[in-house]
Amino acid sequence: MLYWLYQFSDVVSPLRIFRYITFRAVLAAGTAFILSLIIGPWLIKKLHAMNFREQKEDGRVLGMHGSGKVGTPTMGGLMIIFTTVSATVLWAEPGNFFMLCALTTFCFLGVLGFIDDYFKIKRADGLSPRVKLVAQVFWTVLLLFALCSNEETCLRTQQLMVPFIKVPVIPAMGLFGTLVFVFLVLVGSSNAVNLTDGLDGLAIGCTNSAAAAYLVMAYVAGNFIFAEYLQVPFVKGAGELAVFCGALLGAGLGFLWFNCHPARVFMGDTGSLAIGGGIAAVAILIKQELVLVIVGGVFVMEAASVLIQQSWFKITKRKYGAGRRVFRCAPIHHHFHSIAKEHATEAGRPLGAVENMVTIRFWILSIIFALIGVATLKIR
């Protein structure tokens, strides 16, 4: 909305700065962060009053956390969604096609997560996996329809780009192949973030690194000079996605203010599905989908640990009559948390810092993965 102020630069020359994506991305991040600090306390009180709180301990953690997290407000993802959307609308170019695609995907999956959280609180069971799958397929079809409404974006969407290779590995996957691919990216990203949301500050800290990485990649994709120099797909108009990523980063930092240990609020599926879907949408729009496997290395580890654990348990149960586990608990952050807690107990160290230690180490990994992901832009 404030983008149009540059039109008055003939009268007030400093207003030219509103044309620059970098300037607006930084201010979007700052706006989202400040908004989070303002509405955070009010939202937490509101969620408390409406009894939108964690009702029971996560059965996967085998009692590692005790009961300290029960009763903590959930659905804090509403804060992330509100501040991200507000900051993006305020600072992005109005009506930009790519920004609208990312923002609507972000909001749709956020609403889906909100409904799931609401049912978990009110009736103990959330939406069935089948219902969520149908909803995600529905949105994938809508997104692909929107992308295919323009010949240029339709052809680009059907290409398969691979990190370290400057030309499409598959020039045209076909509509059905593209539909399956886009669906896997959206579902894989949103669900992986959801699995990572198990320790205070863990998921949001890792997604902040991913959002920062895609902010850089979106800016490069929308800048013809940089895109040509780095030999990455040039997507005219996609630079505005940097503003969206900036807003998401600012909202994430603001949410972390309240979600750091001991957490005053959890994001719930409302936040995890929205964030995962929003980042995936940016990756799809700038043709850096497979780089998401590198940038989101922590999320890949988390999702892979669950698949390995479940698969090995089923295989050994069929073979030996009793299931065996690869990890103490999955997702893998619970495995490391269990080990760290055991070591702290043996050494007589306080247990209060164990969760922070695991979380911060995962943040470090997420930053490293994000830097490697950005580096793939040059290594081609």
C-alpha positions as CSV (number, residue, x, y, z in Angstrom):
1,M,0.0,0.0,0.0
2,L,2.8,2.4,0.9
3,Y,4.5,1.3,-2.3
4,W,2.6,4.0,-4.2
5,L,4.2,6.8,-2.2
6,Y,7.1,6.7,-4.7
7,Q,4.8,8.4,-7.2
8,F,5.2,11.6,-5.3
9,S,9.0,11.5,-5.6
10,D,8.8,14.4,-8.0
11,V,7.6,16.5,-5.2
12,V,9.5,14.9,-2.3
13,S,12.5,13.2,-3.8
14,P,13.3,10.9,-0.8
15,L,10.1,9.0,-1.5
16,R,11.9,7.2,-4.4
17,I,13.1,4.8,-1.7
18,F,9.7,3.2,-1.6
19,R,10.3,1.7,-5.0
20,Y,13.2,-0.4,-3.7
21,I,12.3,-4.0,-2.6
22,T,15.2,-4.2,-0.2
23,F,13.9,-1.1,1.7
24,R,10.3,-2.4,1.8
25,A,11.4,-5.9,2.8
26,V,13.3,-4.6,5.8
27,L,10.5,-2.3,6.9
28,A,8.0,-5.2,6.4
29,A,10.1,-7.3,8.8
30,G,10.3,-4.4,11.3
31,T,6.5,-3.8,11.1
32,A,5.6,-7.4,11.6
33,F,8.0,-7.6,14.6
34,I,6.6,-4.5,16.3
35,L,3.0,-5.6,15.6
36,S,3.8,-9.0,17.3
37,L,5.1,-7.2,20.4
38,I,2.0,-5.1,20.5
39,I,-0.7,-7.7,20.0
40,G,1.1,-10.7,21.6
41,P,0.2,-10.1,25.2
42,W,-3.4,-9.3,24.3
43,L,-3.7,-12.5,22.1
44,I,-2.2,-14.7,24.8
45,K,-4.7,-13.4,27.4
46,K,-7.5,-13.9,24.9
47,L,-6.5,-17.5,24.1
48,H,-6.3,-18.1,27.9
49,A,-9.8,-16.7,28.4
50,M,-11.3,-18.8,25.5
51,N,-9.5,-21.9,26.9
52,F,-7.6,-22.4,23.7
53,R,-4.8,-24.1,25.6
54,E,-2.7,-27.2,25.4
55,Q,-5.0,-29.8,26.8
56,K,-2.6,-32.8,27.2
57,E,1.0,-33.8,26.9
58,D,2.3,-34.9,23.5
59,G,2.2,-38.7,23.7
60,R,5.4,-39.0,21.5
61,V,7.6,-37.4,24.1
62,L,7.2,-40.2,26.7
63,G,6.8,-37.7,29.6
64,M,10.1,-36.0,29.0
65,H,8.6,-32.5,29.5
66,G,6.5,-33.3,32.5
67,S,3.2,-31.3,32.7
68,G,4.7,-27.9,32.4
69,K,3.4,-27.4,28.9
70,V,-0.2,-28.4,29.6
71,G,-2.4,-25.3,29.9
72,T,-0.1,-23.1,27.7
73,P,-2.2,-21.2,25.1
74,T,-2.0,-22.6,21.6
75,M,-3.2,-21.2,18.2
76,G,-0.5,-18.6,18.5
77,G,-0.1,-19.0,14.8
78,L,-2.9,-16.4,14.6
79,M,-0.3,-13.8,15.7
80,I,2.1,-14.9,12.9
81,I,-0.7,-14.8,10.2
82,F,-2.1,-11.4,11.3
83,T,1.3,-9.7,11.5
84,T,2.7,-11.3,8.3
85,V,-0.4,-10.4,6.2
86,S,-0.6,-6.8,7.7
87,A,3.0,-6.1,7.0
88,T,2.9,-7.6,3.5
89,V,-0.2,-5.7,2.5
90,L,1.3,-2.5,3.9
91,W,4.7,-2.7,2.1
92,A,4.3,-4.9,-0.9
93,E,3.2,-3.8,-4.4
94,P,-0.6,-4.0,-4.5
95,G,-2.0,-6.7,-6.8
96,N,1.3,-8.4,-7.4
97,F,0.5,-11.8,-8.7
98,F,3.3,-13.7,-7.0
99,M,2.7,-12.0,-3.7
100,L,-1.0,-12.8,-3.8
101,C,-0.3,-16.5,-4.6
102,A,2.1,-16.8,-1.6
103,L,-0.2,-14.9,0.7
104,T,-3.4,-16.8,-0.1
105,T,-1.5,-20.1,0.2
106,F,-0.2,-19.0,3.6
107,C,-3.7,-18.0,4.8
108,F,-5.5,-21.0,3.4
109,L,-3.2,-23.5,5.2
110,G,-3.3,-21.3,8.3
111,V,-7.1,-21.6,8.3
112,L,-6.8,-25.3,7.8
113,G,-4.5,-25.5,10.8
114,F,-6.8,-23.4,12.9
115,I,-9.7,-25.7,12.2
116,D,-7.5,-28.7,13.1
117,D,-6.4,-27.0,16.4
118,Y,-10.0,-26.0,17.2
119,F,-11.2,-29.6,16.9
120,K,-8.3,-30.9,18.9
121,I,-9.3,-28.6,21.8
122,K,-13.1,-29.1,21.6
123,R,-13.3,-32.8,20.8
124,A,-9.8,-34.1,21.5
125,D,-9.3,-35.3,17.9
126,G,-8.4,-32.9,15.1
127,L,-9.2,-33.2,11.4
128,S,-8.6,-36.6,10.0
129,P,-5.6,-37.0,7.7
130,R,-7.9,-37.7,4.8
131,V,-9.8,-34.4,5.2
132,K,-6.5,-32.4,5.5
133,L,-5.2,-34.2,2.4
134,V,-8.3,-33.4,0.4
135,A,-8.1,-29.7,1.4
136,Q,-4.4,-29.6,0.4
137,V,-5.2,-31.2,-2.9
138,F,-8.0,-28.7,-3.5
139,W,-5.6,-25.8,-2.9
140,T,-2.9,-27.3,-5.0
141,V,-5.3,-27.5,-7.9
142,L,-6.4,-23.9,-7.4
143,L,-2.8,-22.7,-7.2
144,L,-1.8,-24.6,-10.3
145,F,-4.9,-23.2,-12.2
146,A,-3.8,-19.7,-11.2
147,L,-0.2,-20.3,-12.4
148,C,-1.4,-21.8,-15.7
149,S,-3.8,-18.9,-16.4
150,N,-0.7,-17.2,-17.8
151,E,1.3,-18.9,-20.5
152,E,4.7,-17.8,-19.2
153,T,4.1,-18.9,-15.6
154,C,2.4,-22.1,-16.8
155,L,5.5,-23.1,-18.8
156,R,7.9,-22.1,-16.0
157,T,5.9,-24.0,-13.3
158,Q,6.1,-27.2,-15.4
159,Q,9.9,-27.1,-15.4
160,L,12.0,-29.1,-12.9
161,M,15.0,-27.2,-11.6
162,V,17.7,-29.0,-9.7
163,P,20.3,-27.3,-7.4
164,F,23.8,-26.8,-9.0
165,I,22.3,-27.1,-12.6
166,K,21.6,-23.9,-14.5
167,V,19.0,-25.4,-17.0
168,P,15.8,-27.3,-16.3
169,V,16.4,-31.0,-15.9
170,I,12.9,-31.7,-17.1
171,P,11.6,-28.9,-19.5
172,A,8.0,-29.9,-19.1
173,M,6.6,-32.3,-16.5
174,G,3.1,-32.0,-17.9
175,L,0.1,-30.8,-15.9
176,F,-0.5,-34.0,-13.9
177,G,3.2,-34.3,-13.1
178,T,3.4,-30.7,-12.1
179,L,0.3,-31.1,-9.9
180,V,1.8,-34.1,-8.1
181,F,5.1,-32.2,-7.7
182,V,3.6,-29.0,-6.3
183,F,1.4,-31.0,-4.0
184,L,4.4,-32.9,-2.6
185,V,6.3,-29.6,-2.0
186,L,3.4,-28.0,-0.3
187,V,2.4,-30.9,1.9
188,G,5.9,-32.0,2.6
189,S,7.0,-28.5,3.7
190,S,3.9,-27.8,5.9
191,N,3.9,-31.1,7.6
192,A,7.7,-31.1,8.2
193,V,7.4,-27.7,10.0
194,N,4.5,-29.2,12.0
195,L,6.6,-32.2,13.1
196,T,9.4,-29.8,14.2
197,D,7.1,-27.9,16.5
198,G,7.9,-29.9,19.7
199,L,10.3,-27.8,21.8
200,D,9.9,-24.1,22.9
201,G,11.2,-21.9,20.1
202,L,12.4,-24.8,17.9
203,A,10.1,-24.6,14.9
204,I,9.9,-20.8,14.7
205,G,13.7,-20.4,15.1
206,C,14.3,-22.8,12.2
207,T,11.7,-21.3,9.9
208,N,13.2,-17.8,10.5
209,S,16.4,-19.1,8.9
210,A,14.4,-20.5,5.9
211,A,12.5,-17.3,5.5
212,A,15.7,-15.3,5.5
213,A,17.2,-17.6,2.9
214,Y,14.2,-17.4,0.6
215,L,14.1,-13.6,1.0
216,V,17.5,-13.5,-0.7
217,M,16.5,-16.0,-3.3
218,A,13.2,-14.2,-4.1
219,Y,15.1,-10.9,-4.5
220,V,17.6,-12.5,-6.9
221,A,14.9,-14.2,-8.9
222,G,13.1,-10.9,-9.4
223,N,16.2,-9.0,-10.4
224,F,17.2,-9.5,-14.0
225,I,20.9,-8.6,-13.6
226,F,21.4,-10.8,-10.6
227,A,19.4,-13.7,-12.1
228,E,21.3,-13.5,-15.3
229,Y,24.7,-13.3,-13.5
230,L,23.9,-16.3,-11.2
231,Q,22.1,-18.2,-14.0
232,V,19.0,-18.8,-12.1
233,P,15.4,-18.5,-13.5
234,F,14.4,-14.8,-13.8
235,V,10.8,-14.4,-12.7
236,K,9.6,-10.9,-13.5
237,G,7.7,-9.5,-10.5
238,A,8.8,-12.2,-8.1
239,G,11.0,-9.8,-6.2
240,E,7.9,-8.7,-4.2
241,L,8.1,-12.1,-2.6
242,A,11.1,-10.8,-0.7
243,V,8.7,-8.4,1.1
244,F,6.5,-11.4,2.0
245,C,9.5,-13.3,3.3
246,G,10.7,-10.2,5.2
247,A,7.3,-9.9,6.9
248,L,7.3,-13.6,7.7
249,L,10.8,-13.3,9.2
250,G,9.7,-10.3,11.3
251,A,6.6,-12.1,12.5
252,G,8.7,-15.1,13.3
253,L,11.1,-13.1,15.4
254,G,8.1,-11.4,17.2
255,F,6.5,-14.8,17.9
256,L,9.8,-16.1,19.2
257,W,9.7,-13.3,21.8
258,F,6.8,-15.1,23.4
259,N,7.6,-18.7,22.4
260,C,11.2,-18.9,23.7
261,H,11.6,-21.2,26.8
262,P,9.5,-21.2,28.9
263,A,7.0,-20.6,26.2
264,R,4.0,-18.4,26.9
265,V,2.2,-19.5,23.7
266,F,2.5,-22.3,21.1
267,M,1.9,-21.7,17.4
268,G,-0.1,-24.9,16.9
269,D,-1.0,-26.3,13.5
270,T,-2.4,-22.8,12.8
271,G,1.2,-21.5,12.6
272,S,3.1,-24.5,11.4
273,L,0.9,-25.3,8.4
274,A,0.8,-21.7,7.4
275,I,4.5,-21.1,7.6
276,G,5.5,-24.3,5.9
277,G,3.0,-23.6,3.1
278,G,4.0,-20.0,2.7
279,I,7.7,-20.9,2.3
280,A,6.8,-23.7,-0.1
281,A,4.7,-21.3,-2.2
282,V,7.7,-19.0,-2.5
283,A,10.0,-21.8,-3.5
284,I,7.5,-23.0,-6.2
285,L,7.0,-19.5,-7.6
286,I,10.7,-18.7,-8.0
287,K,11.5,-22.3,-9.1
288,Q,13.7,-23.2,-6.2
289,E,11.6,-26.1,-4.9
290,L,14.4,-28.6,-4.4
291,V,16.6,-26.1,-2.7
292,L,14.0,-26.3,0.0
293,V,15.4,-29.7,0.9
294,I,18.8,-28.0,1.7
295,V,17.5,-24.8,3.3
296,G,15.0,-26.8,5.3
297,G,17.5,-29.4,6.3
298,V,16.3,-29.5,9.9
299,F,12.7,-30.1,8.7
300,V,14.0,-32.9,6.4
301,M,15.8,-34.5,9.4
302,E,12.6,-34.3,11.5
303,A,10.3,-35.8,8.9
304,A,12.8,-38.5,7.9
305,S,13.3,-39.6,11.5
306,V,9.5,-40.1,11.8
307,L,9.4,-42.2,8.6
308,I,12.4,-44.2,9.6
309,Q,11.0,-44.8,13.1
310,Q,7.6,-45.9,11.9
311,S,8.9,-48.0,9.1
312,W,11.5,-49.9,11.2
313,F,8.9,-50.5,14.0
314,K,6.5,-52.1,11.5
315,I,9.2,-54.2,9.8
316,T,10.6,-55.5,13.0
317,K,7.1,-56.1,14.4
318,R,6.3,-58.3,11.4
319,K,9.6,-60.1,11.6
320,Y,10.2,-60.5,15.3
321,G,6.7,-60.1,16.8
322,A,7.7,-57.0,18.7
323,G,8.5,-53.6,17.2
324,R,11.9,-52.1,17.6
325,R,13.0,-48.4,17.4
326,V,15.9,-46.7,15.8
327,F,15.5,-43.5,17.9
328,R,14.5,-43.2,21.5
329,C,11.6,-41.0,20.3
330,A,10.7,-39.4,17.0
331,P,10.8,-36.7,15.7
332,I,14.5,-36.6,16.2
333,H,14.6,-33.5,18.5
334,H,12.9,-35.6,21.2
335,H,15.6,-38.2,20.8
336,F,18.4,-35.7,21.4
337,H,16.4,-34.1,24.2
338,S,16.1,-37.4,25.9
339,I,19.9,-38.0,25.6
340,A,20.8,-34.5,26.8
341,K,18.5,-34.9,29.8
342,E,20.0,-38.2,30.7
343,H,23.6,-36.7,30.5
344,A,22.6,-33.7,32.6
345,T,21.1,-36.0,35.3
346,E,24.2,-38.1,35.4
347,A,26.4,-35.0,35.7
348,G,24.2,-33.4,38.3
349,R,23.6,-30.3,36.1
350,P,20.2,-28.5,36.2
351,L,17.6,-29.8,33.8
352,G,16.1,-26.5,33.0
353,A,18.7,-25.6,30.4
354,V,18.5,-28.9,28.5
355,E,15.6,-27.9,26.2
356,N,17.3,-24.6,25.4
357,M,20.5,-26.4,24.5
358,V,18.8,-28.7,22.1
359,T,16.8,-25.9,20.5
360,I,19.8,-23.6,20.0
361,R,21.9,-26.4,18.4
362,F,19.1,-27.0,16.0
363,W,19.0,-23.3,15.2
364,I,22.7,-23.4,14.5
365,L,22.1,-26.3,12.1
366,S,19.2,-24.4,10.4
367,I,21.4,-21.3,9.8
368,I,24.1,-23.5,8.3
369,F,21.6,-25.2,6.0
370,A,20.1,-21.8,5.0
371,L,23.6,-20.5,4.1
372,I,24.3,-23.6,2.0
373,G,21.0,-23.2,0.3
374,V,21.7,-19.6,-0.7
375,A,25.2,-20.7,-1.8
376,T,23.6,-23.0,-4.4
377,L,22.7,-19.8,-6.3
378,K,26.4,-19.3,-7.2
379,I,27.5,-23.0,-7.6
380,R,26.1,-23.9,-11.0
